[in-house]
Amino acid sequence: MDWPKSVYIAGFAGVAVGLGGALVFTKSTQTSLPAASSAPRGNESIAQLTSALEGLTSQLTSMQECLNKLEQAMREREACRRESMVAGDGLNLPADRYDGSRFSLVSGAQSDAFDTAEEDNLVSTDEDEDALDSQVGKPKSLDSFLDDIDNLHAKKENMAATQAEVLQLLTARYDENPNQWQIMWRLARAHKNLSDLAKAENNTEERKRLIYAGVDHAKGALDANEDSWQAHQWYAIMLGLTSDFEATQTKIQNGTLFKKHVDRAIELNSSDYSLYHLLAQWCYAVAGLTWIERNAAKMLYGEPPTSSYQEALSNFMSAEDLYTGAWKNNKLMVAKCYYAQSMYSECRAWLEKAKACPIITEEDRTSEVEIDALLLRT
């Protein structure tokens, strides 16, 4: 039987069904009692009234079964929502991050699946219930999950909560299967982003913890897939970040590994702008090595690594050519390469370009301070 939409609404509202409710229900289904003026009399009248009441009782029974199915469906839906919100526990993240409409948190089950169905079809047939059972708890595909993660990672508003959410979701997936390199390098990226926020808050211990956890995840990704350019990229990035906490000898060793993995990443993907930026950063750092650092490298390797500000500039410009947006830090580094070569007019021109870029990330804020300082010296 096809019940009218008003019945579903009443069912969701928890309306009790009594004799009066049954009369309203029968009216809405265009089933009416005999008119009073034409009602029969005597035993015939009693028999017909009894028959009518039996019909109402049957309809009430059917309606109650319908409502029971609706209540069961709602309970299943609420269970999905509660499970989905478990992933946010412990981080004090805003509740709207877990509303189920933008992002499915548990095994990819869409908690708003019922919202997309027409209300007139909410009463499940046996076939519908089987289909529903097959969807609840169905794991989201890895590709779909990673797309959601990358989209969430790209959001710039409410950075602390967003990046903490990314880490939480990736960690949950990693705990289910610790052998997926696609998850591991993204975990390294998430730790790096949160370490930047810790740095902005002068929380050195938390930053250190996040960086070394990121190194472990990046190394895991590399061990799982040596042909992943992202694994090479993020292992290099995380190694580079450890330089703030290591002695000179370890810094130099890590610097050699950094260059090795950036070079390999470029071999695997020569069109990614960020890889040229990383290579340029290495060149810039090597060009600026102090006498002590060069001699320490000589003792370790016989010959210290070599590069120049011109080589660094060439790679920063390659990154600039490949990236079509406004990259404040890369433009700043171009300016610094010109400054190191005493090319002050070029330096100032690029500082002004960098200054014109909007401030969006924590890196942008740090770059802005350096831009202002360097403008005063050119």
N, C-alpha and C positions, 0 to 999 in steps of 0.2 A: 504494500500500500504506500502511495506517495503522500507523505504528510506535508501540510502547508508550512511555510517559513515561520509563521507566528508560533507554531508549536515548538520549533527548535529554540526560538528565543525564550519562550516560557520555560523550556527545559533547562537552559543554561542559567536562567535567573532563579531556579529552584522553586518554581511555583507549585504549591500543593494542588493535587487534582481531587476535587470532591464532586458531589452531584452537580453543583453549580458550574464548576470547571468543565465537567463533561458536557453540559448543555452548550456552553460557549464553544467547546471543541466541535460538537456535532454541527453547530451552526456554521462554523468556519469551513467544514467539509461539505457543506450544502446538503446535509442530512437533517431533515426536520421532523418533529413530532406531528401527529395529526392535529388539525385545527380543533379548538375546543368546541366550536359550533357543530362540527360534523362527527364528534366523538361518539361511538356507539355506547349503548346502555346495557345494564344487567351483566349476566355472565360473559356475554360476548365482549363487553367493554373491559371487564377485568382481564379476560384472556389476552386481549390485544395490548392492554397496558403492561401485562406481565411480559409479553413477547417483546415489547419496546424496551422494557427495562433490561431484559436479557441481552438485547442487542447493544444497549448502552454498556452493560457490563463487559461484553466481549470487546467493544471498542476501547473501553478503559484499560482492559488487560493488554490489548495490543499497544496502546499508547504507553503504558507503563514499561513494557518490554523495550519500546523505542527509546524512552528516556533512560532506561538502564544502560542501553548501548552507548548513548551519548555520554553519560556519566563515566563509563569505562574509558571511552575515547579521550575524554578530558583528563582523567587521571593519568593515562599514558602520556598525554601531551605534557602535563605538569611534571611528570617524572623525568621526561626528556629535558625540560628546562632546568630542573634542579641538578641533574647530572652535568649539564653544560656549564653551570655556574661553579662547579667544584674546582675547575681549573683556575679560577681567580682567587681562591682562598689563600690567605697569607700575605697578599701583596697590597691589600687595601686599595684595589683599583676601583675606578668609578663603575657603578653598576651598569651604566649604559654601554659599556664595552662588551657586555655579555647578554645583549638583548636578543641574540639569535638571528636577527634579520641581516646583519652585516657579516657575521662570522659564526660559523658553526664550530663549537669547541670540542665536542666529544665524538670521536670516531666519525666525524663528518655528518652526523644525523642532523637534518634540518629541523630545528625546534618549531619553526613557523609553518610546517608543511600543511597544517589544517587551515591556516589563514588564507592560503592560496586557493583552496577549494571553494566551490559555490556552496552557500549555506543549504540550498535545497538538496544537496547530495551528502549531507553530513551523516545520515543514518546509514551505517555500513551494512552491506550484504555480506554473506560469508566470503565471497570473492574479494570484496573490498578489505575485509579484516585480514585475510591472508596476505594481501598486498601490503597492508600497513605493518603487519608483523615482520615482513621481509625487509622493511625500510628501517625500523627502529633498531639502533645499534649497528647499522651497516657501516663499516669503516669507510672513511673518505679516502679517495685515491691519493697517492703521494703527490702526483702532479697538481691536483686540485688544492691540496693542503698547502703546497709550496707557493702556489699562486696567491692564496690568501695571505700567507706570511709575508711575501714580498710586497703585496699591496699595503699591508699594515705597516711594514717597515718604512715604506715611502712616505707615510703621513708625517707632516711636520708639526701639527698642532699637538699640544699636551705631550711633549716628547718623553718626559720621564715615565709617565703611565703607559704610553704606547710601547716604548721599548721594553719596559718591564713585562708587559703583556706578551710581546713577541718572545722574550726569553722563556716565560712560563709555558707558553704553548709548545715551543720547540723542545723544551725539557721533558714535557709530558710525552711527546712523540718519541723522543730519544729513549726514554725509559722503556717504552714498548718495544723498540727495536734499535739497539745501540750500534748497528752496523751500516746505517745509511749515511753515506758520505755527503749527500745533499743536505741532510739535517745538520751534520757536524760543522760544515763550514759556515752555515748560517748561524749556528750557535756561537762560533767564534766572532762573527760579525755583530751579533747581539751583545756579546760581552764587551766588544770594543766600544760600541755606542754607549753602553752604560758606564764604561770606564771614563769616557769623555765627560759625562755628567758628574761623575764622582770627582774628577779633576777640577771642574768648575766650582765644586763645593769644598775644595781643598781637603777632600777625604782621601788621604794618601793610601791608607791601609786597604780601604775598599777598592780603590782603583787598582792597586797591586794585585789583590785577590782576583778581580775580574780579568785582568790582563793575563795572568798565568793560567787561569781556567780556560781562557780563550785560546792560548797556545796549545793546551792539551787537546781541545776539540779540533783545532786546525790540523794538528799532527795526526789525529785519528782519521780525519777526512783524507789526508794525504796517504796514510797507510792503506785505507780502503780503496782508493782510486788514484794512482799516480798520474793518470792522464786527465785529471780534472784541473783546468786552469784556475778555477776558483779556489780549490784546495791549496795550490801553490801560492796564489795571491794572498790568501788570508793567513797562511802560515808565515809568509814574509812580513805581513803587516804586524801580526802579533809579536813576532820576534823583535821587530823594530821598536815596538813599544816597551819592551823589557829593558831597553838601554838606560832608562831612568833609574833602574834598580840594580844594575850589574857593574862589576869592576871593569876596568879598561880592557883587560885581556878577553873577558867574555864578550864584551861589546864588539871587539874586533872579530872574534869567531862568529858571532851572530850576524855581523855585517856581511861576512863572506857568504853565509847561508842565505841571507836576505837577497843578495845579488843573484845567487844561483837560482833561487826559486822565482824571482821576478823574471829573469831571463827565460826560464822554462815556461812560465805562464804566457809570456809574449810569443814564444814559439807555438804554443797551443792556440792562442787567440791574439792575433796582431791588430785587431780592430778595437780593443777596449782602451778607452782614454785613460782610465785609472792606472793601468799598468805602466804607461809611459810617465805618469806623474810619480809613481813609486820609484821607477828607475832614475828619474831626474832627481828625486830627493836623495837617493844614494849617491849619485854623482856630486851633488851639491855638498853633501856631508864629507865625502872623501876629499873633495877639493879644499875643504876648510879644515882638514886634520891639523892638529897642533904638532909641534916638533916631537913632543913626548909620545903622542899617539902614533906618529909615523915610525918612530924608533921601536915602540912596543910591537907594532905590526911587523917590522923588519926582523925582530928577534923571533917571532912566531912563524913567519912564512918566508923568510929570506928576503923577500921584496914586499913592500907595503902595497896595498891596492892603489891604483892611480886613476884619476879622472880630472876634469877641469870644469870651471864655471861655464865655458862655452858648450861643453858636452851636456851639462845640466840644462842650460838654456835650450838647446836643441830638443831635448826630450820634453821639457815643459811646453815648448811650442807645439810639439806633436800632440800632446794632450789637449792643448788649446784648440788645435785644428779639429780634433775628433769630437770634442765636447761642444754642443751647440748652445748650452745654457750659460748663465752668469755664474762663473766659478771664481769667487773672491780669492780663495787661497792660492789657486794656480796663478792667477794674475799677479798676486803679491810675490810669488816665487820668481816669476819672470822679472819683475822689478828688482828683486834682490840679486839676481844673476847679473843684471846690468850694473847695479850698484857696486858689486864685487869687482867688476871690470872697469870701474870709474867712468861709466857711461851714464852720466847723471841726468841728461835731458831725456834719454830713453827710459831711465828708471822712473822719473817723475811722471812721464806719460802713462806708464803702466800702473803706477800707484793711483793715478786719477781714475783709470779704468776699474781698478780693484775697488776703489772707494765708492764708485757708482753702483756696484753690485749690492743687492739687498742683503740684510742680515737675517738669516733663517736658522742656521744651525749654531751649535756651540763653537765649532771651528770658525764660522764666520765672525762670531764675536771676538774670538782670540785674534783673528787676522786683522780685524778693524783696529784694534789697539796697536798692533805692529805697523799698520799702514800709517796711522796718524804720527807715530814716532818717527818713521822713516821720512815722511813728508817734511818734517821739521829739519831734516838734515840734508835735503836736496834743494 
